[in-house]
Amino acid sequence: MTDELSIRVERSFTAISPESWSRLSGTSKEGKALAYNPILSHAFLSALEDSGSATTQTGWLGPHLLLETD
């Protein structure tokens, strides 16, 4: 049986859970062979949006698209 895929559109990065983002981006600090990259972390990317550094005026193009299984 195959899972159905759906696309979710979020206007803010904070709408994506940190746990989900860590699994997708490989930024979980636990059990990873790869070095942790803080620039890909949920905390860093959320801070860019929250501070106003990542906006359409500064060249940041949202919205965020998520491909998910149902």
PDB file with SEQRES, HELIX, SHEET and CRYST1 records, atoms N, CA, C and O in Angstrom:
SEQRES   1 A   70  MET THR ASP GLU LEU SER ILE ARG VAL GLU ARG SER PHE          
SEQRES   2 A   70  THR ALA ILE SER PRO GLU SER TRP SER ARG LEU SER GLY          
SEQRES   3 A   70  THR SER LYS GLU GLY LYS ALA LEU ALA TYR ASN PRO ILE          
SEQRES   4 A   70  LEU SER HIS ALA PHE LEU SER ALA LEU GLU ASP SER GLY          
SEQRES   5 A   70  SER ALA THR THR GLN THR GLY TRP LEU GLY PRO HIS LEU          
SEQRES   6 A   70  LEU LEU GLU THR ASP                                          
HELIX    1 AA1 PHE A   13  ALA A   15  5                                   3    
HELIX    2 AA2 PRO A   18  SER A   25  1                                   8    
HELIX    3 AA3 PRO A   38  LEU A   40  5                                   3    
HELIX    4 AA4 HIS A   42  ASP A   50  1                                   9    
HELIX    5 AA5 THR A   56  THR A   58  5                                   3    
SHEET    1 AA1 2 LEU A   5  GLU A  10  0                                        
SHEET    2 AA1 2 HIS A  64  THR A  69 -1                                        
CRYST1    1.000    1.000    1.000  90.00  90.00  90.00 P 1           1          
ATOM      1  N   MET A   1       0.837  -1.174   0.000  1.00  0.00           N  
ATOM      2  CA  MET A   1       0.000   0.000   0.000  1.00  0.00           C  
ATOM      3  C   MET A   1       0.887   1.245   0.000  1.00  0.00           C  
ATOM      4  O   MET A   1       1.843   1.326   0.771  1.00  0.00           O  
ATOM      5  N   THR A   2       0.579   2.197  -0.848  1.00  0.00           N  
ATOM      6  CA  THR A   2       1.361   3.428  -0.910  1.00  0.00           C  
ATOM      7  C   THR A   2       0.631   4.546  -0.185  1.00  0.00           C  
ATOM      8  O   THR A   2      -0.598   4.609  -0.177  1.00  0.00           O  
ATOM      9  N   ASP A   3       1.408   5.417   0.417  1.00  0.00           N  
ATOM     10  CA  ASP A   3       0.839   6.573   1.102  1.00  0.00           C  
ATOM     11  C   ASP A   3       0.494   7.651   0.090  1.00  0.00           C  
ATOM     12  O   ASP A   3       1.168   7.808  -0.928  1.00  0.00           O  
ATOM     13  N   GLU A   4      -0.552   8.378   0.383  1.00  0.00           N  
ATOM     14  CA  GLU A   4      -0.909   9.530  -0.432  1.00  0.00           C  
ATOM     15  C   GLU A   4       0.001  10.693  -0.056  1.00  0.00           C  
ATOM     16  O   GLU A   4       0.369  10.853   1.108  1.00  0.00           O  
ATOM     17  N   LEU A   5       0.356  11.494  -1.037  1.00  0.00           N  
ATOM     18  CA  LEU A   5       1.178  12.671  -0.792  1.00  0.00           C  
ATOM     19  C   LEU A   5       0.311  13.916  -0.877  1.00  0.00           C  
ATOM     20  O   LEU A   5      -0.619  13.994  -1.680  1.00  0.00           O  
ATOM     21  N   SER A   6       0.632  14.876  -0.043  1.00  0.00           N  
ATOM     22  CA  SER A   6      -0.062  16.155  -0.102  1.00  0.00           C  
ATOM     23  C   SER A   6       0.964  17.274   0.048  1.00  0.00           C  
ATOM     24  O   SER A   6       2.034  17.085   0.625  1.00  0.00           O  
ATOM     25  N   ILE A   7       0.616  18.424  -0.476  1.00  0.00           N  
ATOM     26  CA  ILE A   7       1.474  19.600  -0.361  1.00  0.00           C  
ATOM     27  C   ILE A   7       0.809  20.573   0.595  1.00  0.00           C  
ATOM     28  O   ILE A   7      -0.364  20.917   0.450  1.00  0.00           O  
ATOM     29  N   ARG A   8       1.589  21.006   1.576  1.00  0.00           N  
ATOM     30  CA  ARG A   8       1.101  22.001   2.536  1.00  0.00           C  
ATOM     31  C   ARG A   8       1.908  23.278   2.326  1.00  0.00           C  
ATOM     32  O   ARG A   8       3.126  23.227   2.154  1.00  0.00           O  
ATOM     33  N   VAL A   9       1.235  24.407   2.341  1.00  0.00           N  
ATOM     34  CA  VAL A   9       1.880  25.703   2.159  1.00  0.00           C  
ATOM     35  C   VAL A   9       1.825  26.456   3.484  1.00  0.00           C  
ATOM     36  O   VAL A   9       0.752  26.628   4.063  1.00  0.00           O  
ATOM     37  N   GLU A  10       2.973  26.898   3.956  1.00  0.00           N  
ATOM     38  CA  GLU A  10       3.050  27.677   5.194  1.00  0.00           C  
ATOM     39  C   GLU A  10       3.685  29.023   4.884  1.00  0.00           C  
ATOM     40  O   GLU A  10       4.684  29.090   4.169  1.00  0.00           O  
ATOM     41  N   ARG A  11       3.123  30.072   5.408  1.00  0.00           N  
ATOM     42  CA  ARG A  11       3.654  31.413   5.171  1.00  0.00           C  
ATOM     43  C   ARG A  11       4.791  31.756   6.131  1.00  0.00           C  
ATOM     44  O   ARG A  11       5.584  32.659   5.861  1.00  0.00           O  
ATOM     45  N   SER A  12       4.870  31.041   7.241  1.00  0.00           N  
ATOM     46  CA  SER A  12       5.919  31.302   8.224  1.00  0.00           C  
ATOM     47  C   SER A  12       6.670  30.016   8.519  1.00  0.00           C  
ATOM     48  O   SER A  12       6.072  28.943   8.607  1.00  0.00           O  
ATOM     49  N   PHE A  13       7.971  30.126   8.670  1.00  0.00           N  
ATOM     50  CA  PHE A  13       8.784  28.954   8.975  1.00  0.00           C  
ATOM     51  C   PHE A  13       8.445  28.388  10.347  1.00  0.00           C  
ATOM     52  O   PHE A  13       8.607  27.190  10.578  1.00  0.00           O  
ATOM     53  N   THR A  14       7.979  29.230  11.253  1.00  0.00           N  
ATOM     54  CA  THR A  14       7.649  28.756  12.601  1.00  0.00           C  
ATOM     55  C   THR A  14       6.445  27.815  12.608  1.00  0.00           C  
ATOM     56  O   THR A  14       6.201  27.149  13.614  1.00  0.00           O  
ATOM     57  N   ALA A  15       5.691  27.745  11.520  1.00  0.00           N  
ATOM     58  CA  ALA A  15       4.568  26.810  11.427  1.00  0.00           C  
ATOM     59  C   ALA A  15       5.048  25.371  11.233  1.00  0.00           C  
ATOM     60  O   ALA A  15       4.270  24.429  11.383  1.00  0.00           O  
ATOM     61  N   ILE A  16       6.317  25.207  10.903  1.00  0.00           N  
ATOM     62  CA  ILE A  16       6.910  23.878  10.741  1.00  0.00           C  
ATOM     63  C   ILE A  16       7.510  23.490  12.088  1.00  0.00           C  
ATOM     64  O   ILE A  16       8.276  24.258  12.671  1.00  0.00           O  
ATOM     65  N   SER A  17       7.172  22.319  12.579  1.00  0.00           N  
ATOM     66  CA  SER A  17       7.674  21.924  13.901  1.00  0.00           C  
ATOM     67  C   SER A  17       9.185  21.699  13.857  1.00  0.00           C  
ATOM     68  O   SER A  17       9.711  21.187  12.868  1.00  0.00           O  
ATOM     69  N   PRO A  18       9.878  22.079  14.924  1.00  0.00           N  
ATOM     70  CA  PRO A  18      11.328  21.857  14.973  1.00  0.00           C  
ATOM     71  C   PRO A  18      11.703  20.381  14.811  1.00  0.00           C  
ATOM     72  O   PRO A  18      12.718  20.066  14.189  1.00  0.00           O  
ATOM     73  N   GLU A  19      10.899  19.488  15.360  1.00  0.00           N  
ATOM     74  CA  GLU A  19      11.193  18.059  15.257  1.00  0.00           C  
ATOM     75  C   GLU A  19      11.117  17.578  13.814  1.00  0.00           C  
ATOM     76  O   GLU A  19      11.993  16.852  13.345  1.00  0.00           O  
ATOM     77  N   SER A  20      10.057  17.991  13.110  1.00  0.00           N  
ATOM     78  CA  SER A  20       9.913  17.605  11.703  1.00  0.00           C  
ATOM     79  C   SER A  20      11.056  18.156  10.872  1.00  0.00           C  
ATOM     80  O   SER A  20      11.616  17.450  10.033  1.00  0.00           O  
ATOM     81  N   TRP A  21      11.405  19.419  11.102  1.00  0.00           N  
ATOM     82  CA  TRP A  21      12.487  20.038  10.337  1.00  0.00           C  
ATOM     83  C   TRP A  21      13.818  19.332  10.594  1.00  0.00           C  
ATOM     84  O   TRP A  21      14.592  19.109   9.664  1.00  0.00           O  
ATOM     85  N   SER A  22      14.082  18.985  11.839  1.00  0.00           N  
ATOM     86  CA  SER A  22      15.343  18.314  12.175  1.00  0.00           C  
ATOM     87  C   SER A  22      15.463  16.971  11.476  1.00  0.00           C  
ATOM     88  O   SER A  22      16.543  16.603  11.012  1.00  0.00           O  
ATOM     89  N   ARG A  23      14.354  16.235  11.399  1.00  0.00           N  
ATOM     90  CA  ARG A  23      14.381  14.947  10.697  1.00  0.00           C  
ATOM     91  C   ARG A  23      14.665  15.137   9.215  1.00  0.00           C  
ATOM     92  O   ARG A  23      15.429  14.372   8.626  1.00  0.00           O  
ATOM     93  N   LEU A  24      14.062  16.142   8.614  1.00  0.00           N  
ATOM     94  CA  LEU A  24      14.227  16.370   7.179  1.00  0.00           C  
ATOM     95  C   LEU A  24      15.585  16.963   6.819  1.00  0.00           C  
ATOM     96  O   LEU A  24      16.179  16.594   5.806  1.00  0.00           O  
ATOM     97  N   SER A  25      16.068  17.869   7.638  1.00  0.00           N  
ATOM     98  CA  SER A  25      17.289  18.606   7.304  1.00  0.00           C  
ATOM     99  C   SER A  25      18.559  17.932   7.793  1.00  0.00           C  
ATOM    100  O   SER A  25      19.662  18.339   7.429  1.00  0.00           O  
ATOM    101  N   GLY A  26      18.408  16.900   8.619  1.00  0.00           N  
ATOM    102  CA  GLY A  26      19.589  16.242   9.168  1.00  0.00           C  
ATOM    103  C   GLY A  26      20.266  17.053  10.251  1.00  0.00           C  
ATOM    104  O   GLY A  26      21.457  16.872  10.505  1.00  0.00           O  
ATOM    105  N   THR A  27      19.519  17.956  10.903  1.00  0.00           N  
ATOM    106  CA  THR A  27      20.125  18.809  11.923  1.00  0.00           C  
ATOM    107  C   THR A  27      19.854  18.332  13.341  1.00  0.00           C  
ATOM    108  O   THR A  27      20.101  19.063  14.299  1.00  0.00           O  
ATOM    109  N   SER A  28      19.356  17.129  13.481  1.00  0.00           N  
ATOM    110  CA  SER A  28      19.216  16.570  14.818  1.00  0.00           C  
ATOM    111  C   SER A  28      20.616  16.261  15.341  1.00  0.00           C  
ATOM    112  O   SER A  28      21.431  15.679  14.625  1.00  0.00           O  
ATOM    113  N   LYS A  29      20.897  16.642  16.573  1.00  0.00           N  
ATOM    114  CA  LYS A  29      22.230  16.416  17.138  1.00  0.00           C  
ATOM    115  C   LYS A  29      22.413  14.986  17.627  1.00  0.00           C  
ATOM    116  O   LYS A  29      23.522  14.594  17.991  1.00  0.00           O  
ATOM    117  N   GLU A  30      21.348  14.209  17.640  1.00  0.00           N  
ATOM    118  CA  GLU A  30      21.399  12.868  18.206  1.00  0.00           C  
ATOM    119  C   GLU A  30      21.599  11.809  17.129  1.00  0.00           C  
ATOM    120  O   GLU A  30      20.871  11.771  16.138  1.00  0.00           O  
ATOM    121  N   GLY A  31      22.591  10.951  17.334  1.00  0.00           N  
ATOM    122  CA  GLY A  31      22.796   9.781  16.496  1.00  0.00           C  
ATOM    123  C   GLY A  31      23.148  10.058  15.049  1.00  0.00           C  
ATOM    124  O   GLY A  31      22.858   9.229  14.186  1.00  0.00           O  
ATOM    125  N   LYS A  32      23.752  11.172  14.756  1.00  0.00           N  
ATOM    126  CA  LYS A  32      24.098  11.499  13.374  1.00  0.00           C  
ATOM    127  C   LYS A  32      25.599  11.359  13.150  1.00  0.00           C  
ATOM    128  O   LYS A  32      26.407  11.760  13.987  1.00  0.00           O  
ATOM    129  N   ALA A  33      25.952  10.787  12.016  1.00  0.00           N  
ATOM    130  CA  ALA A  33      27.361  10.674  11.656  1.00  0.00           C  
ATOM    131  C   ALA A  33      27.878  11.986  11.067  1.00  0.00           C  
ATOM    132  O   ALA A  33      29.076  12.265  11.114  1.00  0.00           O  
ATOM    133  N   LEU A  34      26.964  12.791  10.511  1.00  0.00           N  
ATOM    134  CA  LEU A  34      27.365  14.056   9.907  1.00  0.00           C  
ATOM    135  C   LEU A  34      27.531  15.131  10.972  1.00  0.00           C  
ATOM    136  O   LEU A  34      26.893  15.084  12.024  1.00  0.00           O  
ATOM    137  N   ALA A  35      28.383  16.083  10.691  1.00  0.00           N  
ATOM    138  CA  ALA A  35      28.584  17.198  11.613  1.00  0.00           C  
ATOM    139  C   ALA A  35      27.326  18.060  11.665  1.00  0.00           C  
ATOM    140  O   ALA A  35      26.651  18.249  10.653  1.00  0.00           O  
ATOM    141  N   TYR A  36      27.022  18.574  12.838  1.00  0.00           N  
ATOM    142  CA  TYR A  36      25.866  19.449  13.027  1.00  0.00           C  
ATOM    143  C   TYR A  36      26.110  20.768  12.307  1.00  0.00           C  
ATOM    144  O   TYR A  36      27.170  21.374  12.462  1.00  0.00           O  
ATOM    145  N   ASN A  37      25.138  21.215  11.522  1.00  0.00           N  
ATOM    146  CA  ASN A  37      25.242  22.473  10.792  1.00  0.00           C  
ATOM    147  C   ASN A  37      24.193  23.438  11.338  1.00  0.00           C  
ATOM    148  O   ASN A  37      23.015  23.310  11.002  1.00  0.00           O  
ATOM    149  N   PRO A  38      24.590  24.396  12.170  1.00  0.00           N  
ATOM    150  CA  PRO A  38      23.614  25.290  12.794  1.00  0.00           C  
ATOM    151  C   PRO A  38      22.878  26.186  11.798  1.00  0.00           C  
ATOM    152  O   PRO A  38      21.784  26.663  12.100  1.00  0.00           O  
ATOM    153  N   ILE A  39      23.446  26.420  10.638  1.00  0.00           N  
ATOM    154  CA  ILE A  39      22.799  27.292   9.654  1.00  0.00           C  
ATOM    155  C   ILE A  39      21.544  26.642   9.079  1.00  0.00           C  
ATOM    156  O   ILE A  39      20.653  27.344   8.600  1.00  0.00           O  
ATOM    157  N   LEU A  40      21.459  25.326   9.119  1.00  0.00           N  
ATOM    158  CA  LEU A  40      20.266  24.624   8.644  1.00  0.00           C  
ATOM    159  C   LEU A  40      19.269  24.345   9.763  1.00  0.00           C  
ATOM    160  O   LEU A  40      18.217  23.753   9.520  1.00  0.00           O  
ATOM    161  N   SER A  41      19.585  24.761  10.973  1.00  0.00           N  
ATOM    162  CA  SER A  41      18.727  24.438  12.111  1.00  0.00           C  
ATOM    163  C   SER A  41      17.436  25.252  12.094  1.00  0.00           C  
ATOM    164  O   SER A  41      17.387  26.361  11.563  1.00  0.00           O  
ATOM    165  N   HIS A  42      16.408  24.681  12.681  1.00  0.00           N  
ATOM    166  CA  HIS A  42      15.111  25.343  12.793  1.00  0.00           C  
ATOM    167  C   HIS A  42      15.249  26.645  13.581  1.00  0.00           C  
ATOM    168  O   HIS A  42      14.655  27.658  13.212  1.00  0.00           O  
ATOM    169  N   ALA A  43      16.023  26.621  14.655  1.00  0.00           N  
ATOM    170  CA  ALA A  43      16.193  27.815  15.492  1.00  0.00           C  
ATOM    171  C   ALA A  43      16.792  28.971  14.691  1.00  0.00           C  
ATOM    172  O   ALA A  43      16.337  30.109  14.812  1.00  0.00           O  
ATOM    173  N   PHE A  44      17.796  28.691  13.886  1.00  0.00           N  
ATOM    174  CA  PHE A  44      18.449  29.737  13.097  1.00  0.00           C  
ATOM    175  C   PHE A  44      17.507  30.299  12.038  1.00  0.00           C  
ATOM    176  O   PHE A  44      17.370  31.515  11.906  1.00  0.00           O  
ATOM    177  N   LEU A  45      16.854  29.409  11.282  1.00  0.00           N  
ATOM    178  CA  LEU A  45      15.965  29.870  10.213  1.00  0.00           C  
ATOM    179  C   LEU A  45      14.752  30.607  10.775  1.00  0.00           C  
ATOM    180  O   LEU A  45      14.294  31.584  10.183  1.00  0.00           O  
ATOM    181  N   SER A  46      14.231  30.152  11.903  1.00  0.00           N  
ATOM    182  CA  SER A  46      13.118  30.858  12.553  1.00  0.00           C  
ATOM    183  C   SER A  46      13.558  32.242  13.014  1.00  0.00           C  
ATOM    184  O   SER A  46      12.817  33.214  12.872  1.00  0.00           O  
ATOM    185  N   ALA A  47      14.759  32.327  13.563  1.00  0.00           N  
ATOM    186  CA  ALA A  47      15.274  33.614  14.034  1.00  0.00           C  
ATOM    187  C   ALA A  47      15.429  34.607  12.884  1.00  0.00           C  
ATOM    188  O   ALA A  47      15.203  35.804  13.066  1.00  0.00           O  
ATOM    189  N   LEU A  48      15.808  34.125  11.710  1.00  0.00           N  
ATOM    190  CA  LEU A  48      15.913  35.013  10.548  1.00  0.00           C  
ATOM    191  C   LEU A  48      14.565  35.648  10.217  1.00  0.00           C  
ATOM    192  O   LEU A  48      14.484  36.848   9.957  1.00  0.00           O  
ATOM    193  N   GLU A  49      13.514  34.838  10.229  1.00  0.00           N  
ATOM    194  CA  GLU A  49      12.181  35.381   9.956  1.00  0.00           C  
ATOM    195  C   GLU A  49      11.695  36.272  11.094  1.00  0.00           C  
ATOM    196  O   GLU A  49      11.184  37.366  10.854  1.00  0.00           O  
ATOM    197  N   ASP A  50      11.852  35.807  12.330  1.00  0.00           N  
ATOM    198  CA  ASP A  50      11.352  36.556  13.490  1.00  0.00           C  
ATOM    199  C   ASP A  50      12.012  37.925  13.629  1.00  0.00           C  
ATOM    200  O   ASP A  50      11.377  38.878  14.081  1.00  0.00           O  
ATOM    201  N   SER A  51      13.277  38.026  13.245  1.00  0.00           N  
ATOM    202  CA  SER A  51      14.009  39.287  13.386  1.00  0.00           C  
ATOM    203  C   SER A  51      13.749  40.253  12.233  1.00  0.00           C  
ATOM    204  O   SER A  51      14.145  41.418  12.293  1.00  0.00           O  
ATOM    205  N   GLY A  52      13.081  39.766  11.179  1.00  0.00           N  
ATOM    206  CA  GLY A  52      12.848  40.607  10.012  1.00  0.00           C  
ATOM    207  C   GLY A  52      14.002  40.579   9.022  1.00  0.00           C  
ATOM    208  O   GLY A  52      14.002  41.322   8.040  1.00  0.00           O  
ATOM    209  N   SER A  53      14.984  39.725   9.279  1.00  0.00           N  
ATOM    210  CA  SER A  53      16.126  39.614   8.363  1.00  0.00           C  
ATOM    211  C   SER A  53      15.772  38.856   7.094  1.00  0.00           C  
ATOM    212  O   SER A  53      16.346  39.114   6.036  1.00  0.00           O  
ATOM    213  N   ALA A  54      14.835  37.928   7.191  1.00  0.00           N  
ATOM    214  CA  ALA A  54      14.424  37.124   6.041  1.00  0.00           C  
ATOM    215  C   ALA A  54      12.991  37.492   5.679  1.00  0.00           C  
ATOM    216  O   ALA A  54      12.036  36.887   6.166  1.00  0.00           O  
ATOM    217  N   THR A  55      12.860  38.482   4.826  1.00  0.00           N  
ATOM    218  CA  THR A  55      11.548  38.948   4.371  1.00  0.00           C  
ATOM    219  C   THR A  55      11.594  39.130   2.861  1.00  0.00           C  
ATOM    220  O   THR A  55      12.662  39.045   2.255  1.00  0.00           O  
ATOM    221  N   THR A  56      10.452  39.378   2.261  1.00  0.00           N  
ATOM    222  CA  THR A  56      10.453  39.626   0.815  1.00  0.00           C  
ATOM    223  C   THR A  56      11.263  40.874   0.476  1.00  0.00           C  
ATOM    224  O   THR A  56      11.836  40.966  -0.610  1.00  0.00           O  
ATOM    225  N   GLN A  57      11.315  41.837   1.401  1.00  0.00           N  
ATOM    226  CA  GLN A  57      12.095  43.055   1.162  1.00  0.00           C  
ATOM    227  C   GLN A  57      13.603  42.786   1.135  1.00  0.00           C  
ATOM    228  O   GLN A  57      14.358  43.536   0.517  1.00  0.00           O  
ATOM    229  N   THR A  58      14.039  41.717   1.804  1.00  0.00           N  
ATOM    230  CA  THR A  58      15.467  41.387   1.820  1.00  0.00           C  
ATOM    231  C   THR A  58      15.808  40.251   0.857  1.00  0.00           C  
ATOM    232  O   THR A  58      16.941  39.770   0.836  1.00  0.00           O  
ATOM    233  N   GLY A  59      14.815  39.818   0.053  1.00  0.00           N  
ATOM    234  CA  GLY A  59      15.067  38.791  -0.945  1.00  0.00           C  
ATOM    235  C   GLY A  59      14.673  37.386  -0.537  1.00  0.00           C  
ATOM    236  O   GLY A  59      14.870  36.445  -1.306  1.00  0.00           O  
ATOM    237  N   TRP A  60      14.122  37.222   0.655  1.00  0.00           N  
ATOM    238  CA  TRP A  60      13.677  35.905   1.125  1.00  0.00           C  
ATOM    239  C   TRP A  60      12.328  35.626   0.500  1.00  0.00           C  
ATOM    240  O   TRP A  60      11.377  36.379   0.708  1.00  0.00           O  
ATOM    241  N   LEU A  61      12.238  34.566  -0.252  1.00  0.00           N  
ATOM    242  CA  LEU A  61      10.999  34.257  -0.944  1.00  0.00           C  
ATOM    243  C   LEU A  61      10.264  33.117  -0.254  1.00  0.00           C  
ATOM    244  O   LEU A  61      10.642  31.956  -0.406  1.00  0.00           O  
ATOM    245  N   GLY A  62       9.239  33.428   0.487  1.00  0.00           N  
ATOM    246  CA  GLY A  62       8.327  32.421   1.020  1.00  0.00           C  
ATOM    247  C   GLY A  62       7.238  32.260  -0.005  1.00  0.00           C  
ATOM    248  O   GLY A  62       7.306  32.942  -1.027  1.00  0.00           O  
ATOM    249  N   PRO A  63       6.310  31.482   0.157  1.00  0.00           N  
ATOM    250  CA  PRO A  63       5.997  30.632   1.295  1.00  0.00           C  
ATOM    251  C   PRO A  63       6.818  29.343   1.284  1.00  0.00           C  
ATOM    252  O   PRO A  63       7.578  29.074   0.354  1.00  0.00           O  
ATOM    253  N   HIS A  64       6.646  28.572   2.325  1.00  0.00           N  
ATOM    254  CA  HIS A  64       7.365  27.315   2.486  1.00  0.00           C  
ATOM    255  C   HIS A  64       6.442  26.178   2.054  1.00  0.00           C  
ATOM    256  O   HIS A  64       5.293  26.104   2.490  1.00  0.00           O  
ATOM    257  N   LEU A  65       6.945  25.303   1.205  1.00  0.00           N  
ATOM    258  CA  LEU A  65       6.164  24.168   0.713  1.00  0.00           C  
ATOM    259  C   LEU A  65       6.651  22.893   1.386  1.00  0.00           C  
ATOM    260  O   LEU A  65       7.852  22.634   1.456  1.00  0.00           O  
ATOM    261  N   LEU A  66       5.711  22.107   1.876  1.00  0.00           N  
ATOM    262  CA  LEU A  66       6.046  20.841   2.516  1.00  0.00           C  
ATOM    263  C   LEU A  66       5.321  19.714   1.797  1.00  0.00           C  
ATOM    264  O   LEU A  66       4.108  19.778   1.597  1.00  0.00           O  
ATOM    265  N   LEU A  67       6.048  18.702   1.416  1.00  0.00           N  
ATOM    266  CA  LEU A  67       5.470  17.511   0.815  1.00  0.00           C  
ATOM    267  C   LEU A  67       5.354  16.479   1.928  1.00  0.00           C  
ATOM    268  O   LEU A  67       6.354  16.088   2.529  1.00  0.00           O  
ATOM    269  N   GLU A  68       4.127  16.041   2.199  1.00  0.00           N  
ATOM    270  CA  GLU A  68       3.886  15.155   3.338  1.00  0.00           C  
ATOM    271  C   GLU A  68       3.107  13.921   2.909  1.00  0.00           C  
ATOM    272  O   GLU A  68       2.398  13.927   1.903  1.00  0.00           O  
ATOM    273  N   THR A  69       3.259  12.868   3.696  1.00  0.00           N  
ATOM    274  CA  THR A  69       2.446  11.672   3.492  1.00  0.00           C  
ATOM    275  C   THR A  69       1.241  11.748   4.405  1.00  0.00           C  
ATOM    276  O   THR A  69       1.327  12.249   5.526  1.00  0.00           O  
ATOM    277  N   ASP A  70       0.127  11.251   3.925  1.00  0.00           N  
ATOM    278  CA  ASP A  70      -1.106  11.255   4.728  1.00  0.00           C  
ATOM    279  C   ASP A  70      -1.154  10.059   5.648  1.00  0.00           C  
ATOM    280  O   ASP A  70      -2.116   9.896   6.398  1.00  0.00           O  
TER     281      ASP A  70                                                      
END                                                                             
